[in-house]
C-alpha cells in the first residue's frame, strides 16, 4: 500500500467528504463515496496518475444505482469543469456543459429536453455571475437557434448558436 492521500468535496458544500481509496494495478486510484448513507457508492472519482487530483468522476445523483452524470477535469487543475449527463436514464447523453471559470456552475450547456437525441435548448451565463443570462431554443431541431431569451441586464451581443443534429458528446 502506498502513501496515497487526498481530500475530496463530492457535493460541493465546502466540507471534505468521507471516502475510500482503491489503488489500481496500473497505478491509478479510484475514490468511492456514499453521499446519502445507504451503504452504496454514489460517487466514483478517478485519479489516473495518482497525483491527488481527481481527473474524472461519476455520480449517481438520485441514488438509484445508475451513474448518470460524468465529469472531467479538462485542464488538469483538479477542478471538474466538463459535465455530461443522462437525466432520464435511457442511456443517452441529454445534457452537456462546461464550467469555464470553475465557479461550480456550468456557463455553457446544451440540452435535449424532449429526450429524442437532438439538441433543442442551450443555456449560457455570459457574464460569469453564476446565473443563466441567455436561453436559446431550437424548436424544430434543425441545428439552428429559433428563439433566444436574454436577461435584460446583459448588454453584450450574443452570437446565434448552431449545433449539429446529433448530441456532440455521444461519442465521449
C-alpha positions in Angstrom: 0.0 0.0 0.0 1.3 3.4 -0.9 1.0 6.7 1.0 -1.7 8.0 -1.4 -3.8 10.6 0.3 -6.2 13.2 -1.0 -9.3 15.2 0.2 -12.5 15.5 -1.9 -15.6 17.6 -1.6 -18.1 15.4 -3.6 -21.2 17.5 -3.0 -19.6 21.0 -3.3 -20.6 22.1 0.2 -17.1 23.2 1.2 -16.5 20.3 3.5 -14.3 17.3 2.9 -16.3 14.1 2.4 -15.5 10.6 3.7 -14.3 8.3 1.0 -12.4 5.1 0.5 -9.3 4.8 -1.7 -8.8 1.9 -4.1 -5.4 1.7 -5.7 -5.4 0.0 -9.1 -2.8 -2.3 -10.6 -2.0 0.3 -13.3 -1.0 2.9 -10.7 -4.3 4.9 -10.9 -6.6 5.4 -7.9 -10.4 5.2 -7.5 -12.1 7.1 -4.8 -15.5 5.9 -3.6 -18.0 7.8 -1.5 -21.5 7.1 -0.2 -23.2 10.5 -0.1 -26.6 9.6 1.3 -25.6 7.0 3.9 -27.3 4.0 2.4 -24.2 1.9 2.2 -23.9 2.1 -1.6 -21.3 4.1 -3.6 -22.8 7.0 -5.4 -19.6 8.8 -6.3 -16.5 7.4 -8.0 -13.5 9.6 -8.6 -10.7 8.6 -10.9 -7.1 9.9 -10.3 -5.3 8.4 -13.3 -1.8 9.5 -12.3 -2.2 9.2 -8.5 -1.2 12.9 -8.1 -4.0 13.6 -5.6 -6.2 15.4 -8.1 -9.4 13.8 -9.4 -9.2 13.6 -13.2 -12.8 12.3 -13.9 -15.8 11.3 -11.8 -19.2 9.6 -12.0 -22.2 10.5 -9.9 -25.4 8.6 -9.0 -27.2 11.8 -8.1 -30.7 10.2 -7.5 -29.2 7.1 -5.7 -30.8 4.5 -7.9 -27.6 2.6 -8.6 -27.1 4.2 -12.1 -24.2 6.6 -12.5 -26.0 9.1 -14.8 -23.5 12.0 -14.6 -19.9 12.1 -15.7 -17.5 14.9 -15.1 -14.0 15.6 -16.3 -11.1 17.9 -15.4 -10.1 19.0 -18.9 -7.1 21.2 -17.8 -5.5 19.1 -15.0 -6.0 21.5 -12.2 -8.2 19.2 -10.1 -11.5 21.1 -10.9 -14.2 19.1 -12.7 -15.0 21.6 -15.5 -17.0 19.5 -18.0 -20.2 17.6 -17.4 -22.3 15.2 -19.4 -25.5 13.6 -18.0 -28.3 11.2 -18.9 -31.1 12.9 -17.0 -33.9 10.4 -17.9 -31.9 7.2 -17.6 -32.3 6.0 -21.2 -28.6 5.6 -21.7 -28.2 8.6 -24.0 -26.5 11.9 -23.1 -29.0 14.7 -22.9 -27.0 17.4 -21.1 -23.5 18.6 -21.9 -21.9 21.6 -20.2 -18.7 23.4 -19.3 -17.7 25.4 -16.3 -15.1 27.7 -17.9 -14.3 29.8 -14.8 -14.5 26.9 -12.4 -17.1 28.5 -10.0 -19.3 25.4 -9.7 -21.9 26.4 -12.3 -22.0 25.5 -15.9 -21.6 28.5 -18.2 -22.5 26.9 -21.5 -25.0 24.0 -21.6 -26.7 22.2 -24.4 -29.8 20.1 -23.6 -32.0 17.6 -25.2 -35.1 18.4 -23.2 -37.5 16.1 -25.0 -35.0 13.2 -24.9 -35.1 12.4 -28.6 -31.3 12.6 -29.2 -31.3 16.1 -30.7 -30.3 19.3 -29.0 -33.2 21.7 -28.5 -32.0 24.1 -25.9 -28.9 25.9 -25.0 -28.1 28.0 -21.9 -25.4 30.5 -21.3 -24.0 32.5 -18.4 -22.4 35.2 -20.5 -21.2 37.4 -17.6 -20.0 34.5 -15.4 -22.1 35.5 -12.4 -23.5 32.0 -11.8 -26.9 32.8 -13.3 -28.3 32.0 -16.7 -28.3 35.1 -18.9 -29.3 33.6 -22.3 -31.6 30.7 -23.1 -31.9 29.6 -26.8 -34.3 27.3 -28.3 -34.2 25.2 -31.5 -37.9 24.3 -31.7 -37.7 22.3 -34.9 -34.3 20.7 -34.0 -32.7 21.6 -37.3 -29.4 22.8 -35.7 -30.3 26.5 -35.8 -31.4 28.7 -32.9 -35.1 29.7 -33.4 -35.6 31.9 -30.4 -33.3 33.5 -27.7 -34.4 34.8 -24.4 -31.9 37.2 -22.8 -31.8 38.6 -19.3 -32.3 42.4 -19.5 -29.1 43.2 -17.5 -26.9 41.6 -20.1 -25.7 44.1 -22.7 -23.2 42.1 -24.7 -24.1 40.8 -28.1 -24.8 37.0 -28.2 -24.0 35.3 -31.5 -26.5 32.8 -32.8 -25.5 29.3 -31.8 -25.6 26.4 -34.3 -25.2 22.8 -33.3 -25.1 19.6 -35.3 -28.3 17.5 -35.4 -26.7 14.9 -33.1 -25.6 15.3 -29.5 -22.0 16.4 -29.7 -20.8 14.3 -26.8 -22.4 11.0 -27.5 -19.1 9.7 -28.7 -17.3 10.7 -25.5 
